Amino acid sequence: MEPFATLHRPIAVFDAGIGSYAAVRLLQERFPNQDLIYLADRASFPYGGKDRQALLDATAQAVQRLQGLGASAILMASNAPSVTVLEDLRRTASVPLFGVVPPVAEALALSKSGQIGVLGVRSLVESAELGACIAAASRGRGQAFSFNASELVELVESGAFLTDPARTGGEVDAFVRAILATHPEIDVFTLSSTHLPWLGDYFQRLFPGKAFVDPVRASVEALAPLSTTGTGRVVCAVTENPAHTVLDFHLMLAAMGIELDVVVIGGRL
């Protein structure tokens, strides 16, 4: 399918919305000649609101689509499915598949109090897999508490973080203060939804004494051995449903000052 056929061994990045574009941007900075496919799977938005089986079904279809478009490797730039269903997806994927997981060990290493907060969407923080991930990464070196930050995701997906800074600042402030009211010793947070780093300026400005760790950088670095020389082009594939349309997606891109070649894909596989 044009224009994907013109790309040279593209690496694909996907999520259910605009959040994963942060990973695309980091890949462009790290590997400027790498061709990329960016899938905004808005027909399945939000991943964070799905149960495990629904999440597996949606992400498996996204992986199949990207393989069909010629992806040589895929980064699932969404924390919830990376923690809960990545290994299931790897068993059937025909290309290397990477995920984004909460950087618990890194956060604990930065923490002076030994207490950190993992911010993520509901399906992540309620999963048994996150508990196992935290236990394996912490190894008794401190405490990690998880918090449902789904309400903050909407600030990014709606574009409010750009168009309504007063509302965004107020909601970010109230959310973090509520956590600190019961866990005052937390001094490091992991931004374990790809939407949350877009709010990084708000977090840092409102809570300058805290550290906020973006997990995507480590995932991007893991792709280094697979990077190839192309033209550095990015082609965006997007799915839609009546509630999350391509028009809305174009409006978000415009508000964020992002120019992309956008191709609508859909239909049954």
C-alpha positions as CSV (number, residue, x, y, z in Angstrom):
1,M,0.0,0.0,0.0
2,E,1.3,3.4,-0.9
3,P,3.0,5.3,0.6
4,F,4.2,2.6,3.0
5,A,5.8,0.6,0.1
6,T,8.3,3.4,-0.4
7,L,9.7,3.1,3.1
8,H,13.0,1.2,3.8
9,R,12.6,-1.3,6.6
10,P,10.5,1.0,8.7
11,I,10.2,0.7,12.4
12,A,6.6,1.0,13.5
13,V,5.2,2.7,16.6
14,F,1.7,2.4,17.8
15,D,-0.8,3.2,20.6
16,A,-4.5,4.0,20.8
17,G,-4.0,7.7,20.5
18,I,-1.7,10.7,20.2
19,G,0.4,9.8,23.2
20,S,2.8,7.5,21.3
21,Y,3.9,10.3,19.0
22,A,6.4,11.2,21.8
23,A,8.1,7.9,21.0
24,V,8.1,8.8,17.3
25,R,9.8,12.1,18.1
26,L,12.4,10.4,20.2
27,L,13.1,7.9,17.4
28,Q,13.6,10.7,15.0
29,E,16.0,12.4,17.3
30,R,18.0,9.2,18.0
31,F,17.9,7.8,14.4
32,P,17.3,10.7,12.0
33,N,17.6,8.5,8.9
34,Q,15.2,5.7,10.1
35,D,11.9,5.4,8.2
36,L,9.0,5.1,10.6
37,I,5.3,4.1,10.6
38,Y,3.2,5.6,13.3
39,L,-0.1,4.0,13.9
40,A,-2.7,5.9,15.9
41,D,-5.3,3.1,16.6
42,R,-8.1,5.5,17.6
43,A,-10.7,2.9,16.7
44,S,-9.6,1.0,19.9
45,F,-9.1,4.1,22.1
46,P,-8.6,3.9,25.0
47,Y,-6.4,0.8,25.6
48,G,-6.3,1.7,29.3
49,G,-10.1,1.1,29.7
50,K,-10.0,-2.5,28.3
51,D,-9.9,-5.8,30.1
52,R,-7.0,-8.2,29.3
53,Q,-8.7,-10.1,26.5
54,A,-10.0,-7.0,24.8
55,L,-6.6,-5.4,25.1
56,L,-4.9,-8.5,23.6
57,D,-7.4,-8.6,20.7
58,A,-6.9,-4.9,19.9
59,T,-3.2,-4.9,20.1
60,A,-2.9,-8.2,18.1
61,Q,-4.8,-6.7,15.3
62,A,-2.6,-3.6,15.4
63,V,0.5,-5.7,15.2
64,Q,-0.9,-7.7,12.3
65,R,-1.7,-4.5,10.4
66,L,1.8,-3.1,10.9
67,Q,3.4,-6.3,9.7
68,G,1.2,-6.1,6.7
69,L,2.4,-2.6,6.0
70,G,6.0,-3.8,6.0
71,A,7.2,-3.0,9.5
72,S,10.7,-4.5,10.3
73,A,10.2,-4.1,14.0
74,I,7.4,-2.7,16.2
75,L,7.4,-0.6,19.3
76,M,4.1,-0.9,21.2
77,A,4.4,2.5,22.9
78,S,1.7,1.8,25.5
79,N,2.5,0.7,29.0
80,A,-0.6,-1.2,29.8
81,P,-0.4,-3.8,27.0
82,S,3.4,-3.9,27.3
83,V,3.1,-5.1,30.9
84,T,0.1,-7.3,30.5
85,V,0.0,-8.9,27.0
86,L,3.4,-8.3,25.3
87,E,4.6,-11.9,25.8
88,D,1.4,-13.2,24.3
89,L,1.9,-11.0,21.2
90,R,5.5,-12.0,20.8
91,R,4.5,-15.6,20.4
92,T,2.7,-14.9,17.1
93,A,4.6,-11.8,15.8
94,S,6.8,-12.3,12.8
95,V,9.0,-9.3,13.5
96,P,10.8,-8.1,16.7
97,L,8.3,-6.6,19.1
98,F,9.2,-4.1,21.9
99,G,7.2,-2.5,24.6
100,V,7.4,0.2,27.2
101,V,7.4,-0.7,30.9
102,P,7.5,1.3,34.1
103,P,11.1,2.2,34.9
104,V,10.8,1.1,38.6
105,A,14.5,0.3,39.1
106,E,15.5,3.7,37.6
107,A,13.0,5.6,39.7
108,L,14.1,3.8,42.9
109,A,17.7,4.6,42.2
110,L,16.8,8.3,41.9
111,S,14.6,8.3,45.0
112,K,16.1,9.6,48.3
113,S,13.1,8.4,50.4
114,G,12.9,4.9,48.8
115,Q,9.2,5.5,47.9
116,I,8.1,6.1,44.3
117,G,4.8,6.4,42.5
118,V,3.9,4.6,39.2
119,L,1.3,6.6,37.3
120,G,-0.6,4.7,34.7
121,V,-4.0,3.9,33.2
122,R,-6.6,1.7,35.0
123,S,-5.9,-1.5,33.1
124,L,-2.2,-1.2,34.1
125,V,-2.5,-0.3,37.7
126,E,-5.2,-2.9,38.4
127,S,-3.2,-5.7,36.7
128,A,-1.5,-8.6,38.5
129,E,1.3,-8.3,36.0
130,L,2.2,-4.8,37.2
131,G,2.6,-6.1,40.7
132,A,5.0,-8.8,39.5
133,C,6.8,-6.2,37.4
134,I,7.3,-3.9,40.4
135,A,8.4,-6.8,42.7
136,A,11.0,-8.0,40.1
137,A,12.4,-4.5,39.5
138,S,12.4,-3.3,43.2
139,R,13.9,-6.4,44.8
140,G,13.3,-5.0,48.2
141,R,15.1,-1.8,47.6
142,G,12.1,0.4,48.3
143,Q,8.4,0.8,47.9
144,A,6.5,1.5,44.7
145,F,2.8,2.6,44.8
146,S,0.6,2.6,41.7
147,F,-2.0,5.2,40.9
148,N,-4.7,5.4,38.2
149,A,-3.9,8.5,36.1
150,S,-6.5,7.8,33.4
151,E,-8.2,11.2,34.0
152,L,-4.9,13.0,33.0
153,V,-4.7,11.0,29.7
154,E,-7.8,12.8,28.5
155,L,-6.1,16.2,29.0
156,V,-3.6,15.1,26.3
157,E,-6.0,13.2,24.0
158,S,-8.4,16.1,23.9
159,G,-5.6,18.7,23.3
160,A,-6.6,20.5,26.5
161,F,-3.0,20.6,27.7
162,L,-2.3,22.9,24.8
163,T,-5.6,24.9,24.5
164,D,-6.6,25.1,28.2
165,P,-3.4,25.4,30.4
166,A,-5.4,26.7,33.4
167,R,-7.6,23.6,33.5
168,T,-4.7,21.3,32.8
169,G,-2.6,22.8,35.5
170,G,-5.4,22.7,38.0
171,E,-6.2,19.0,37.3
172,V,-2.5,18.0,37.4
173,D,-2.0,19.9,40.6
174,A,-5.1,18.3,42.3
175,F,-4.2,14.8,41.1
176,V,-0.6,14.9,42.5
177,R,-1.6,16.7,45.7
178,A,-4.2,14.0,46.4
179,I,-1.4,11.3,46.1
180,L,1.0,13.3,48.3
181,A,-1.7,13.8,51.0
182,T,-1.6,10.0,51.7
183,H,2.0,9.2,50.5
184,P,4.1,12.3,51.3
185,E,7.4,10.5,51.1
186,I,7.1,9.8,47.4
187,D,9.7,11.8,45.6
188,V,9.9,10.2,42.2
189,F,7.1,9.3,39.8
190,T,7.2,7.2,36.6
191,L,5.0,8.6,33.8
192,S,3.8,5.1,32.8
193,S,1.4,6.1,30.1
194,T,2.7,7.5,26.8
195,H,0.3,10.4,27.2
196,L,1.8,11.6,30.5
197,P,5.2,12.8,29.3
198,W,3.3,15.5,27.3
199,L,2.3,16.9,30.7
200,G,5.9,16.9,31.8
201,D,6.2,20.7,31.9
202,Y,3.2,20.9,34.2
203,F,4.5,18.2,36.5
204,Q,7.9,19.9,36.8
205,R,6.6,23.4,37.2
206,L,4.0,22.5,39.8
207,F,6.2,20.0,41.8
208,P,9.8,21.1,41.3
209,G,11.0,19.1,44.3
210,K,9.8,15.8,42.6
211,A,11.3,13.8,39.8
212,F,9.3,12.5,36.9
213,V,10.7,9.6,34.8
214,D,9.8,9.0,31.2
215,P,10.1,5.2,30.3
216,V,10.0,5.6,26.6
217,R,13.7,6.6,26.2
218,A,14.9,3.2,27.3
219,S,12.6,1.5,24.8
220,V,13.9,3.7,22.0
221,E,17.5,2.8,22.8
222,A,16.6,-0.9,22.7
223,L,15.8,-0.4,19.0
224,A,19.3,0.8,18.2
225,P,20.6,-2.6,16.8
226,L,17.6,-2.6,14.3
227,S,18.0,0.9,13.0
228,T,18.6,1.2,9.3
229,T,19.4,4.0,6.9
230,G,16.4,5.3,5.0
231,T,15.1,8.8,4.3
232,G,13.9,9.6,7.8
233,R,10.3,9.7,6.6
234,V,7.3,9.2,8.9
235,V,4.0,7.9,7.5
236,C,1.1,7.9,9.9
237,A,-1.7,5.3,9.7
238,V,-4.8,6.0,11.6
239,T,-8.0,4.0,12.4
240,E,-11.2,5.6,13.6
241,N,-14.6,5.0,15.0
242,P,-17.6,7.4,15.4
243,A,-16.4,8.7,18.8
244,H,-12.7,9.1,17.7
245,T,-12.6,10.3,14.2
246,V,-9.8,11.1,11.7
247,L,-11.0,14.7,11.6
248,D,-10.4,15.0,15.4
249,F,-7.0,13.5,15.0
250,H,-6.1,16.0,12.3
251,L,-7.2,18.8,14.6
252,M,-5.0,17.5,17.4
253,L,-2.0,17.3,15.1
254,A,-2.6,20.9,14.0
255,A,-2.9,22.1,17.6
256,M,0.4,20.4,18.4
257,G,2.1,21.8,15.3
258,I,2.7,18.3,13.9
259,E,2.7,17.7,10.1
260,L,2.4,14.1,9.0
261,D,1.4,12.1,5.9
262,V,-1.8,10.5,7.2
263,V,-3.3,7.4,5.7
264,V,-6.7,6.0,7.0
265,I,-6.7,2.3,7.3
266,G,-9.5,0.0,8.4
267,G,-11.6,-3.0,7.6
268,R,-11.3,-6.6,8.7
269,L,-7.9,-8.4,8.5
